[in-house]
Amino acid sequence: MPATSAGGLVFQPGSSGILYALSPEDGTEQFRVELQGPMVGAVAGAGDLVIGTDLHGHVYGIDAATG
């Protein structure tokens, strides 16, 4: 799944239900967000939020600065 940027970080969805927040400079993990299920598509940056959906139909609006 493609990554997106928001809040100065790169967000990469994982197939195991984790959204990774990475440094754009060196790719180091800044934090991760455990979701209720695997993500089924790309995430989108919308202002200070990262928005995505999981396999179970949950829609997430995740704060890009804090997760």
PDB file with SEQRES, HELIX, SHEET and CRYST1 records, atoms N, CA, C and O in Angstrom:
SEQRES   1 A   67  MET PRO ALA THR SER ALA GLY GLY LEU VAL PHE GLN PRO          
SEQRES   2 A   67  GLY SER SER GLY ILE LEU TYR ALA LEU SER PRO GLU ASP          
SEQRES   3 A   67  GLY THR GLU GLN PHE ARG VAL GLU LEU GLN GLY PRO MET          
SEQRES   4 A   67  VAL GLY ALA VAL ALA GLY ALA GLY ASP LEU VAL ILE GLY          
SEQRES   5 A   67  THR ASP LEU HIS GLY HIS VAL TYR GLY ILE ASP ALA ALA          
SEQRES   6 A   67  THR GLY                                                      
SHEET    1 AA1 4 THR A   4  ALA A   6  0                                        
SHEET    2 AA1 4 LEU A   9  PRO A  13 -1                                        
SHEET    3 AA1 4 ILE A  18  LEU A  22 -1                                        
SHEET    4 AA1 4 GLU A  29  GLU A  34 -1                                        
SHEET    1 AA2 3 ALA A  44  ALA A  46  0                                        
SHEET    2 AA2 3 LEU A  49  THR A  53 -1                                        
SHEET    3 AA2 3 VAL A  59  ASP A  63 -1                                        
CRYST1    1.000    1.000    1.000  90.00  90.00  90.00 P 1           1          
ATOM      1  N   MET A   1       0.829  -1.176   0.000  1.00  0.00           N  
ATOM      2  CA  MET A   1       0.000   0.000   0.000  1.00  0.00           C  
ATOM      3  C   MET A   1       0.877   1.245   0.000  1.00  0.00           C  
ATOM      4  O   MET A   1       1.924   1.270   0.647  1.00  0.00           O  
ATOM      5  N   PRO A   2       0.457   2.263  -0.715  1.00  0.00           N  
ATOM      6  CA  PRO A   2       1.274   3.468  -0.781  1.00  0.00           C  
ATOM      7  C   PRO A   2       1.286   4.251   0.525  1.00  0.00           C  
ATOM      8  O   PRO A   2       0.338   4.207   1.309  1.00  0.00           O  
ATOM      9  N   ALA A   3       2.355   4.950   0.729  1.00  0.00           N  
ATOM     10  CA  ALA A   3       2.516   5.812   1.902  1.00  0.00           C  
ATOM     11  C   ALA A   3       1.968   7.203   1.593  1.00  0.00           C  
ATOM     12  O   ALA A   3       1.706   7.539   0.438  1.00  0.00           O  
ATOM     13  N   THR A   4       1.800   7.998   2.638  1.00  0.00           N  
ATOM     14  CA  THR A   4       1.414   9.402   2.481  1.00  0.00           C  
ATOM     15  C   THR A   4       2.179  10.232   3.499  1.00  0.00           C  
ATOM     16  O   THR A   4       2.746   9.689   4.447  1.00  0.00           O  
ATOM     17  N   SER A   5       2.198  11.535   3.308  1.00  0.00           N  
ATOM     18  CA  SER A   5       2.855  12.399   4.288  1.00  0.00           C  
ATOM     19  C   SER A   5       1.832  13.322   4.928  1.00  0.00           C  
ATOM     20  O   SER A   5       0.872  13.759   4.293  1.00  0.00           O  
ATOM     21  N   ALA A   6       2.061  13.605   6.195  1.00  0.00           N  
ATOM     22  CA  ALA A   6       1.213  14.532   6.955  1.00  0.00           C  
ATOM     23  C   ALA A   6       1.989  14.931   8.200  1.00  0.00           C  
ATOM     24  O   ALA A   6       2.723  14.118   8.764  1.00  0.00           O  
ATOM     25  N   GLY A   7       1.835  16.154   8.624  1.00  0.00           N  
ATOM     26  CA  GLY A   7       2.462  16.610   9.854  1.00  0.00           C  
ATOM     27  C   GLY A   7       3.964  16.451   9.884  1.00  0.00           C  
ATOM     28  O   GLY A   7       4.545  16.294  10.958  1.00  0.00           O  
ATOM     29  N   GLY A   8       4.608  16.487   8.725  1.00  0.00           N  
ATOM     30  CA  GLY A   8       6.059  16.367   8.668  1.00  0.00           C  
ATOM     31  C   GLY A   8       6.590  14.949   8.757  1.00  0.00           C  
ATOM     32  O   GLY A   8       7.802  14.754   8.851  1.00  0.00           O  
ATOM     33  N   LEU A   9       5.707  13.948   8.729  1.00  0.00           N  
ATOM     34  CA  LEU A   9       6.114  12.538   8.778  1.00  0.00           C  
ATOM     35  C   LEU A   9       5.562  11.790   7.575  1.00  0.00           C  
ATOM     36  O   LEU A   9       4.677  12.282   6.875  1.00  0.00           O  
ATOM     37  N   VAL A  10       6.089  10.609   7.345  1.00  0.00           N  
ATOM     38  CA  VAL A  10       5.585   9.706   6.312  1.00  0.00           C  
ATOM     39  C   VAL A  10       4.834   8.587   7.027  1.00  0.00           C  
ATOM     40  O   VAL A  10       5.340   8.012   7.990  1.00  0.00           O  
ATOM     41  N   PHE A  11       3.633   8.281   6.557  1.00  0.00           N  
ATOM     42  CA  PHE A  11       2.805   7.240   7.160  1.00  0.00           C  
ATOM     43  C   PHE A  11       2.672   6.075   6.197  1.00  0.00           C  
ATOM     44  O   PHE A  11       2.231   6.232   5.059  1.00  0.00           O  
ATOM     45  N   GLN A  12       3.064   4.896   6.683  1.00  0.00           N  
ATOM     46  CA  GLN A  12       3.025   3.681   5.879  1.00  0.00           C  
ATOM     47  C   GLN A  12       2.104   2.668   6.556  1.00  0.00           C  
ATOM     48  O   GLN A  12       2.392   2.219   7.665  1.00  0.00           O  
ATOM     49  N   PRO A  13       0.994   2.301   5.898  1.00  0.00           N  
ATOM     50  CA  PRO A  13       0.128   1.278   6.477  1.00  0.00           C  
ATOM     51  C   PRO A  13       0.763  -0.099   6.344  1.00  0.00           C  
ATOM     52  O   PRO A  13       1.388  -0.414   5.332  1.00  0.00           O  
ATOM     53  N   GLY A  14       0.593  -0.908   7.373  1.00  0.00           N  
ATOM     54  CA  GLY A  14       1.075  -2.281   7.348  1.00  0.00           C  
ATOM     55  C   GLY A  14      -0.085  -3.247   7.220  1.00  0.00           C  
ATOM     56  O   GLY A  14      -1.205  -2.923   7.616  1.00  0.00           O  
ATOM     57  N   SER A  15       0.157  -4.403   6.684  1.00  0.00           N  
ATOM     58  CA  SER A  15      -0.908  -5.382   6.463  1.00  0.00           C  
ATOM     59  C   SER A  15      -1.348  -6.079   7.746  1.00  0.00           C  
ATOM     60  O   SER A  15      -2.346  -6.799   7.740  1.00  0.00           O  
ATOM     61  N   SER A  16      -0.624  -5.880   8.842  1.00  0.00           N  
ATOM     62  CA  SER A  16      -0.967  -6.561  10.092  1.00  0.00           C  
ATOM     63  C   SER A  16      -1.764  -5.674  11.049  1.00  0.00           C  
ATOM     64  O   SER A  16      -1.916  -6.024  12.219  1.00  0.00           O  
ATOM     65  N   GLY A  17      -2.280  -4.525  10.574  1.00  0.00           N  
ATOM     66  CA  GLY A  17      -3.072  -3.659  11.429  1.00  0.00           C  
ATOM     67  C   GLY A  17      -2.264  -2.616  12.165  1.00  0.00           C  
ATOM     68  O   GLY A  17      -2.689  -2.143  13.219  1.00  0.00           O  
ATOM     69  N   ILE A  18      -1.124  -2.248  11.643  1.00  0.00           N  
ATOM     70  CA  ILE A  18      -0.283  -1.220  12.248  1.00  0.00           C  
ATOM     71  C   ILE A  18      -0.026  -0.131  11.205  1.00  0.00           C  
ATOM     72  O   ILE A  18       0.264  -0.415  10.043  1.00  0.00           O  
ATOM     73  N   LEU A  19      -0.141   1.118  11.651  1.00  0.00           N  
ATOM     74  CA  LEU A  19       0.216   2.259  10.821  1.00  0.00           C  
ATOM     75  C   LEU A  19       1.527   2.817  11.369  1.00  0.00           C  
ATOM     76  O   LEU A  19       1.606   3.204  12.535  1.00  0.00           O  
ATOM     77  N   TYR A  20       2.544   2.854  10.525  1.00  0.00           N  
ATOM     78  CA  TYR A  20       3.869   3.310  10.935  1.00  0.00           C  
ATOM     79  C   TYR A  20       4.054   4.777  10.572  1.00  0.00           C  
ATOM     80  O   TYR A  20       3.717   5.194   9.464  1.00  0.00           O  
ATOM     81  N   ALA A  21       4.594   5.565  11.510  1.00  0.00           N  
ATOM     82  CA  ALA A  21       4.974   6.958  11.267  1.00  0.00           C  
ATOM     83  C   ALA A  21       6.491   7.004  11.182  1.00  0.00           C  
ATOM     84  O   ALA A  21       7.187   6.631  12.126  1.00  0.00           O  
ATOM     85  N   LEU A  22       6.996   7.463  10.049  1.00  0.00           N  
ATOM     86  CA  LEU A  22       8.431   7.417   9.769  1.00  0.00           C  
ATOM     87  C   LEU A  22       8.998   8.806   9.503  1.00  0.00           C  
ATOM     88  O   LEU A  22       8.309   9.694   9.000  1.00  0.00           O  
ATOM     89  N   SER A  23      10.253   8.970   9.848  1.00  0.00           N  
ATOM     90  CA  SER A  23      10.965  10.208   9.540  1.00  0.00           C  
ATOM     91  C   SER A  23      11.215  10.279   8.036  1.00  0.00           C  
ATOM     92  O   SER A  23      11.684   9.303   7.450  1.00  0.00           O  
ATOM     93  N   PRO A  24      10.913  11.413   7.397  1.00  0.00           N  
ATOM     94  CA  PRO A  24      11.203  11.525   5.969  1.00  0.00           C  
ATOM     95  C   PRO A  24      12.695  11.662   5.678  1.00  0.00           C  
ATOM     96  O   PRO A  24      13.131  11.419   4.553  1.00  0.00           O  
ATOM     97  N   GLU A  25      13.472  12.048   6.674  1.00  0.00           N  
ATOM     98  CA  GLU A  25      14.909  12.223   6.467  1.00  0.00           C  
ATOM     99  C   GLU A  25      15.651  10.894   6.383  1.00  0.00           C  
ATOM    100  O   GLU A  25      16.469  10.689   5.487  1.00  0.00           O  
ATOM    101  N   ASP A  26      15.362   9.988   7.324  1.00  0.00           N  
ATOM    102  CA  ASP A  26      16.137   8.746   7.361  1.00  0.00           C  
ATOM    103  C   ASP A  26      15.294   7.476   7.486  1.00  0.00           C  
ATOM    104  O   ASP A  26      15.845   6.378   7.563  1.00  0.00           O  
ATOM    105  N   GLY A  27      13.977   7.609   7.508  1.00  0.00           N  
ATOM    106  CA  GLY A  27      13.106   6.435   7.542  1.00  0.00           C  
ATOM    107  C   GLY A  27      12.956   5.776   8.904  1.00  0.00           C  
ATOM    108  O   GLY A  27      12.340   4.715   9.005  1.00  0.00           O  
ATOM    109  N   THR A  28      13.505   6.381   9.956  1.00  0.00           N  
ATOM    110  CA  THR A  28      13.374   5.765  11.279  1.00  0.00           C  
ATOM    111  C   THR A  28      11.935   5.889  11.782  1.00  0.00           C  
ATOM    112  O   THR A  28      11.245   6.871  11.507  1.00  0.00           O  
ATOM    113  N   GLU A  29      11.508   4.886  12.514  1.00  0.00           N  
ATOM    114  CA  GLU A  29      10.162   4.878  13.056  1.00  0.00           C  
ATOM    115  C   GLU A  29      10.050   5.896  14.185  1.00  0.00           C  
ATOM    116  O   GLU A  29      10.845   5.882  15.125  1.00  0.00           O  
ATOM    117  N   GLN A  30       9.062   6.776  14.086  1.00  0.00           N  
ATOM    118  CA  GLN A  30       8.812   7.777  15.116  1.00  0.00           C  
ATOM    119  C   GLN A  30       7.783   7.267  16.125  1.00  0.00           C  
ATOM    120  O   GLN A  30       7.928   7.470  17.331  1.00  0.00           O  
ATOM    121  N   PHE A  31       6.753   6.609  15.623  1.00  0.00           N  
ATOM    122  CA  PHE A  31       5.770   5.937  16.456  1.00  0.00           C  
ATOM    123  C   PHE A  31       4.948   5.022  15.569  1.00  0.00           C  
ATOM    124  O   PHE A  31       5.062   5.061  14.344  1.00  0.00           O  
ATOM    125  N   ARG A  32       4.121   4.203  16.192  1.00  0.00           N  
ATOM    126  CA  ARG A  32       3.217   3.335  15.447  1.00  0.00           C  
ATOM    127  C   ARG A  32       1.857   3.365  16.114  1.00  0.00           C  
ATOM    128  O   ARG A  32       1.741   3.591  17.319  1.00  0.00           O  
ATOM    129  N   VAL A  33       0.822   3.131  15.305  1.00  0.00           N  
ATOM    130  CA  VAL A  33      -0.544   3.106  15.798  1.00  0.00           C  
ATOM    131  C   VAL A  33      -1.112   1.720  15.511  1.00  0.00           C  
ATOM    132  O   VAL A  33      -1.144   1.278  14.363  1.00  0.00           O  
ATOM    133  N   GLU A  34      -1.558   1.039  16.564  1.00  0.00           N  
ATOM    134  CA  GLU A  34      -2.176  -0.275  16.389  1.00  0.00           C  
ATOM    135  C   GLU A  34      -3.662  -0.080  16.125  1.00  0.00           C  
ATOM    136  O   GLU A  34      -4.365   0.557  16.909  1.00  0.00           O  
ATOM    137  N   LEU A  35      -4.128  -0.631  15.024  1.00  0.00           N  
ATOM    138  CA  LEU A  35      -5.511  -0.489  14.599  1.00  0.00           C  
ATOM    139  C   LEU A  35      -6.291  -1.757  14.922  1.00  0.00           C  
ATOM    140  O   LEU A  35      -5.711  -2.758  15.342  1.00  0.00           O  
ATOM    141  N   GLN A  36      -7.597  -1.714  14.729  1.00  0.00           N  
ATOM    142  CA  GLN A  36      -8.433  -2.867  15.048  1.00  0.00           C  
ATOM    143  C   GLN A  36      -8.372  -3.966  13.992  1.00  0.00           C  
ATOM    144  O   GLN A  36      -8.818  -5.087  14.239  1.00  0.00           O  
ATOM    145  N   GLY A  37      -7.831  -3.657  12.831  1.00  0.00           N  
ATOM    146  CA  GLY A  37      -7.705  -4.650  11.779  1.00  0.00           C  
ATOM    147  C   GLY A  37      -6.730  -4.179  10.722  1.00  0.00           C  
ATOM    148  O   GLY A  37      -6.309  -3.022  10.738  1.00  0.00           O  
ATOM    149  N   PRO A  38      -6.364  -5.060   9.801  1.00  0.00           N  
ATOM    150  CA  PRO A  38      -5.453  -4.696   8.722  1.00  0.00           C  
ATOM    151  C   PRO A  38      -6.039  -3.599   7.842  1.00  0.00           C  
ATOM    152  O   PRO A  38      -7.240  -3.588   7.572  1.00  0.00           O  
ATOM    153  N   MET A  39      -5.208  -2.695   7.403  1.00  0.00           N  
ATOM    154  CA  MET A  39      -5.658  -1.631   6.506  1.00  0.00           C  
ATOM    155  C   MET A  39      -5.877  -2.209   5.117  1.00  0.00           C  
ATOM    156  O   MET A  39      -5.158  -3.113   4.691  1.00  0.00           O  
ATOM    157  N   VAL A  40      -6.880  -1.680   4.409  1.00  0.00           N  
ATOM    158  CA  VAL A  40      -7.246  -2.231   3.111  1.00  0.00           C  
ATOM    159  C   VAL A  40      -6.931  -1.315   1.945  1.00  0.00           C  
ATOM    160  O   VAL A  40      -7.182  -1.674   0.794  1.00  0.00           O  
ATOM    161  N   GLY A  41      -6.397  -0.165   2.211  1.00  0.00           N  
ATOM    162  CA  GLY A  41      -6.074   0.746   1.129  1.00  0.00           C  
ATOM    163  C   GLY A  41      -5.063   1.768   1.588  1.00  0.00           C  
ATOM    164  O   GLY A  41      -4.528   1.700   2.695  1.00  0.00           O  
ATOM    165  N   ALA A  42      -4.819   2.701   0.720  1.00  0.00           N  
ATOM    166  CA  ALA A  42      -3.879   3.772   1.036  1.00  0.00           C  
ATOM    167  C   ALA A  42      -4.465   4.668   2.115  1.00  0.00           C  
ATOM    168  O   ALA A  42      -5.681   4.715   2.296  1.00  0.00           O  
ATOM    169  N   VAL A  43      -3.610   5.371   2.825  1.00  0.00           N  
ATOM    170  CA  VAL A  43      -4.040   6.389   3.769  1.00  0.00           C  
ATOM    171  C   VAL A  43      -3.877   7.750   3.103  1.00  0.00           C  
ATOM    172  O   VAL A  43      -3.099   7.905   2.161  1.00  0.00           O  
ATOM    173  N   ALA A  44      -4.616   8.726   3.600  1.00  0.00           N  
ATOM    174  CA  ALA A  44      -4.554  10.074   3.034  1.00  0.00           C  
ATOM    175  C   ALA A  44      -4.235  11.072   4.126  1.00  0.00           C  
ATOM    176  O   ALA A  44      -4.753  10.973   5.238  1.00  0.00           O  
ATOM    177  N   GLY A  45      -3.394  12.023   3.815  1.00  0.00           N  
ATOM    178  CA  GLY A  45      -3.121  13.117   4.728  1.00  0.00           C  
ATOM    179  C   GLY A  45      -4.126  14.225   4.487  1.00  0.00           C  
ATOM    180  O   GLY A  45      -4.322  14.650   3.349  1.00  0.00           O  
ATOM    181  N   ALA A  46      -4.768  14.697   5.550  1.00  0.00           N  
ATOM    182  CA  ALA A  46      -5.753  15.773   5.452  1.00  0.00           C  
ATOM    183  C   ALA A  46      -5.508  16.746   6.597  1.00  0.00           C  
ATOM    184  O   ALA A  46      -6.042  16.566   7.692  1.00  0.00           O  
ATOM    185  N   GLY A  47      -4.718  17.755   6.353  1.00  0.00           N  
ATOM    186  CA  GLY A  47      -4.364  18.695   7.410  1.00  0.00           C  
ATOM    187  C   GLY A  47      -3.516  18.010   8.465  1.00  0.00           C  
ATOM    188  O   GLY A  47      -2.433  17.506   8.168  1.00  0.00           O  
ATOM    189  N   ASP A  48      -4.002  17.991   9.689  1.00  0.00           N  
ATOM    190  CA  ASP A  48      -3.275  17.365  10.792  1.00  0.00           C  
ATOM    191  C   ASP A  48      -3.690  15.918  11.025  1.00  0.00           C  
ATOM    192  O   ASP A  48      -3.298  15.314  12.023  1.00  0.00           O  
ATOM    193  N   LEU A  49      -4.481  15.358  10.113  1.00  0.00           N  
ATOM    194  CA  LEU A  49      -4.966  13.984  10.269  1.00  0.00           C  
ATOM    195  C   LEU A  49      -4.439  13.080   9.176  1.00  0.00           C  
ATOM    196  O   LEU A  49      -4.137  13.518   8.066  1.00  0.00           O  
ATOM    197  N   VAL A  50      -4.338  11.807   9.518  1.00  0.00           N  
ATOM    198  CA  VAL A  50      -4.104  10.741   8.542  1.00  0.00           C  
ATOM    199  C   VAL A  50      -5.385   9.907   8.568  1.00  0.00           C  
ATOM    200  O   VAL A  50      -5.797   9.438   9.629  1.00  0.00           O  
ATOM    201  N   ILE A  51      -6.008   9.723   7.420  1.00  0.00           N  
ATOM    202  CA  ILE A  51      -7.296   9.041   7.344  1.00  0.00           C  
ATOM    203  C   ILE A  51      -7.136   7.742   6.577  1.00  0.00           C  
ATOM    204  O   ILE A  51      -6.502   7.704   5.522  1.00  0.00           O  
ATOM    205  N   GLY A  52      -7.721   6.669   7.121  1.00  0.00           N  
ATOM    206  CA  GLY A  52      -7.661   5.368   6.461  1.00  0.00           C  
ATOM    207  C   GLY A  52      -8.763   4.449   6.965  1.00  0.00           C  
ATOM    208  O   GLY A  52      -9.469   4.781   7.918  1.00  0.00           O  
ATOM    209  N   THR A  53      -8.907   3.311   6.334  1.00  0.00           N  
ATOM    210  CA  THR A  53      -9.916   2.321   6.723  1.00  0.00           C  
ATOM    211  C   THR A  53      -9.252   0.965   6.925  1.00  0.00           C  
ATOM    212  O   THR A  53      -8.182   0.693   6.381  1.00  0.00           O  
ATOM    213  N   ASP A  54      -9.907   0.121   7.718  1.00  0.00           N  
ATOM    214  CA  ASP A  54      -9.390  -1.229   7.908  1.00  0.00           C  
ATOM    215  C   ASP A  54     -10.349  -2.258   7.310  1.00  0.00           C  
ATOM    216  O   ASP A  54     -11.426  -1.919   6.820  1.00  0.00           O  
ATOM    217  N   LEU A  55      -9.939  -3.491   7.361  1.00  0.00           N  
ATOM    218  CA  LEU A  55     -10.681  -4.604   6.770  1.00  0.00           C  
ATOM    219  C   LEU A  55     -12.078  -4.761   7.354  1.00  0.00           C  
ATOM    220  O   LEU A  55     -12.977  -5.270   6.683  1.00  0.00           O  
ATOM    221  N   HIS A  56     -12.271  -4.327   8.605  1.00  0.00           N  
ATOM    222  CA  HIS A  56     -13.553  -4.478   9.286  1.00  0.00           C  
ATOM    223  C   HIS A  56     -14.494  -3.309   9.043  1.00  0.00           C  
ATOM    224  O   HIS A  56     -15.604  -3.295   9.576  1.00  0.00           O  
ATOM    225  N   GLY A  57     -14.075  -2.322   8.247  1.00  0.00           N  
ATOM    226  CA  GLY A  57     -14.922  -1.187   7.929  1.00  0.00           C  
ATOM    227  C   GLY A  57     -14.765   0.005   8.852  1.00  0.00           C  
ATOM    228  O   GLY A  57     -15.496   0.985   8.714  1.00  0.00           O  
ATOM    229  N   HIS A  58     -13.832  -0.052   9.788  1.00  0.00           N  
ATOM    230  CA  HIS A  58     -13.576   1.096  10.661  1.00  0.00           C  
ATOM    231  C   HIS A  58     -12.848   2.187   9.876  1.00  0.00           C  
ATOM    232  O   HIS A  58     -11.946   1.904   9.087  1.00  0.00           O  
ATOM    233  N   VAL A  59     -13.250   3.424  10.104  1.00  0.00           N  
ATOM    234  CA  VAL A  59     -12.588   4.577   9.494  1.00  0.00           C  
ATOM    235  C   VAL A  59     -11.824   5.291  10.599  1.00  0.00           C  
ATOM    236  O   VAL A  59     -12.370   5.552  11.671  1.00  0.00           O  
ATOM    237  N   TYR A  60     -10.561   5.606  10.335  1.00  0.00           N  
ATOM    238  CA  TYR A  60      -9.683   6.224  11.332  1.00  0.00           C  
ATOM    239  C   TYR A  60      -9.303   7.623  10.902  1.00  0.00           C  
ATOM    240  O   TYR A  60      -8.999   7.863   9.734  1.00  0.00           O  
ATOM    241  N   GLY A  61      -9.321   8.547  11.847  1.00  0.00           N  
ATOM    242  CA  GLY A  61      -8.768   9.880  11.695  1.00  0.00           C  
ATOM    243  C   GLY A  61      -7.690  10.007  12.773  1.00  0.00           C  
ATOM    244  O   GLY A  61      -7.998  10.270  13.936  1.00  0.00           O  
ATOM    245  N   ILE A  62      -6.450   9.823  12.391  1.00  0.00           N  
ATOM    246  CA  ILE A  62      -5.351   9.725  13.343  1.00  0.00           C  
ATOM    247  C   ILE A  62      -4.560  11.031  13.356  1.00  0.00           C  
ATOM    248  O   ILE A  62      -4.175  11.542  12.305  1.00  0.00           O  
ATOM    249  N   ASP A  63      -4.322  11.566  14.555  1.00  0.00           N  
ATOM    250  CA  ASP A  63      -3.530  12.793  14.699  1.00  0.00           C  
ATOM    251  C   ASP A  63      -2.122  12.526  14.186  1.00  0.00           C  
ATOM    252  O   ASP A  63      -1.430  11.636  14.680  1.00  0.00           O  
ATOM    253  N   ALA A  64      -1.701  13.306  13.186  1.00  0.00           N  
ATOM    254  CA  ALA A  64      -0.400  13.070  12.564  1.00  0.00           C  
ATOM    255  C   ALA A  64       0.780  13.365  13.474  1.00  0.00           C  
ATOM    256  O   ALA A  64       1.877  12.852  13.249  1.00  0.00           O  
ATOM    257  N   ALA A  65       0.574  14.178  14.493  1.00  0.00           N  
ATOM    258  CA  ALA A  65       1.680  14.531  15.388  1.00  0.00           C  
ATOM    259  C   ALA A  65       1.866  13.541  16.527  1.00  0.00           C  
ATOM    260  O   ALA A  65       2.988  13.320  16.984  1.00  0.00           O  
ATOM    261  N   THR A  66       0.780  12.948  16.981  1.00  0.00           N  
ATOM    262  CA  THR A  66       0.861  12.118  18.186  1.00  0.00           C  
ATOM    263  C   THR A  66       0.372  10.686  18.009  1.00  0.00           C  
ATOM    264  O   THR A  66       0.605   9.836  18.868  1.00  0.00           O  
ATOM    265  N   GLY A  67      -0.305  10.419  16.899  1.00  0.00           N  
ATOM    266  CA  GLY A  67      -0.856   9.076  16.703  1.00  0.00           C  
ATOM    267  C   GLY A  67      -2.156   8.894  17.434  1.00  0.00           C  
ATOM    268  O   GLY A  67      -2.753   7.819  17.373  1.00  0.00           O  
TER     269      GLY A  67                                                      
END                                                                             
